[in-house]
């Protein structure tokens, strides 16, 4: 019953939820970058490409924790290369 009430309060809340898949890919991207790999190289990994779409990669690059971990300049460069 509580789920129904929360849905009725905000019927579009599902639009702002993050999938656990996206969480795992974000953690992978941050971890690989911290190991010294370039961000664009990590984003081309089969692990990333097989799990998230280009739109999801764009959303991933908007996340504050990703920007903080990777640096704004790296994220901006990656976004430009995505198109």
ROZA-466991 format. One line per field, with one value per residue (C-alpha): residue in three letters; x, y, z. Coordinates in Angstrom, 1 decimal, always signed. Example, Ala and Ser with C-alpha at 12.3 -4.5 7.8 and 13.67 -1.06 7.14 Angstrom:
<zakols>
r: ALA	SER
x: +12.3	+13.7
y: -4.5	-1.1
z: +7.8	+7.1
</zakols>
This chain:
<zakols>
r: UNK	UNK	UNK	UNK	UNK	UNK	UNK	UNK	UNK	UNK	UNK	UNK	UNK	UNK	UNK	UNK	UNK	UNK	UNK	UNK	UNK	UNK	UNK	UNK	UNK	UNK	UNK	UNK	UNK	UNK	UNK	UNK	UNK	UNK	UNK	UNK	UNK	UNK	UNK	UNK	UNK	UNK	UNK	UNK	UNK	UNK	UNK	UNK	UNK	UNK	UNK	UNK	UNK	UNK	UNK	UNK	UNK	UNK	UNK	UNK	UNK	UNK	UNK	UNK	UNK	UNK	UNK	UNK	UNK	UNK	UNK	UNK	UNK	UNK	UNK	UNK	UNK	UNK	UNK	UNK	UNK	UNK	UNK
x: +0.0	+2.9	+4.3	+0.9	+0.8	+4.4	+3.6	+0.5	+2.5	+5.1	+4.1	+7.2	+9.7	+10.8	+12.4	+15.0	+16.0	+19.3	+19.6	+22.0	+23.6	+24.4	+25.8	+28.2	+29.3	+29.9	+32.0	+34.0	+34.7	+35.9	+38.0	+39.7	+40.4	+42.0	+44.2	+45.6	+43.6	+42.2	+38.5	+37.8	+39.6	+37.6	+34.3	+35.2	+35.7	+33.5	+32.3	+30.9	+29.7	+27.8	+26.0	+24.9	+23.8	+25.3	+22.4	+23.2	+26.9	+25.9	+23.8	+26.7	+28.9	+26.4	+26.6	+28.3	+30.3	+31.7	+32.6	+34.3	+36.2	+37.3	+37.6	+35.4	+38.0	+38.1	+34.3	+33.9	+36.3	+34.6	+31.2	+32.5	+33.9	+30.5	+28.9
y: +0.0	+2.4	+1.9	+2.9	+6.1	+7.1	+6.5	+8.6	+11.4	+11.4	+9.3	+10.2	+9.2	+6.2	+8.5	+9.6	+6.2	+4.6	+1.0	-1.2	-1.9	+1.8	+1.9	-1.0	+0.6	+3.9	+2.1	+0.3	+3.5	+5.3	+2.3	+1.9	+5.6	+5.6	+2.8	+5.2	+4.5	+7.4	+7.9	+7.5	+4.2	+3.0	+4.0	+1.9	-1.2	-4.1	-4.2	-0.7	-1.0	-4.2	-2.9	+0.7	+2.6	+5.9	+7.8	+6.0	+6.8	+10.5	+10.2	+8.5	+11.4	+13.8	+12.2	+14.3	+11.5	+10.6	+14.2	+14.5	+11.3	+11.8	+15.6	+18.0	+18.4	+14.6	+14.3	+17.3	+15.9	+12.5	+14.1	+16.0	+12.8	+11.1	+13.7
z: +0.0	+0.8	-2.7	-4.3	-2.1	-3.1	-6.7	-6.6	-4.9	-7.6	-10.7	-12.6	-9.9	-12.0	-14.5	-11.9	-10.6	-11.4	-12.4	-10.5	-13.9	-14.3	-10.7	-11.5	-14.8	-13.0	-10.3	-13.1	-15.0	-11.9	-10.8	-14.2	-14.5	-11.0	-12.2	-14.8	-17.9	-20.0	-19.7	-23.5	-23.5	-20.5	-22.2	-25.2	-23.1	-24.1	-20.4	-20.8	-24.4	-23.7	-20.6	-21.3	-24.3	-25.5	-23.8	-20.6	-20.9	-21.3	-18.1	-16.4	-17.3	-15.7	-12.3	-9.6	-8.1	-11.6	-12.3	-8.9	-9.4	-13.0	-13.1	-15.1	-17.9	-18.6	-18.5	-20.8	-23.3	-23.2	-23.8	-26.8	-28.3	-27.8	-29.8
</zakols>
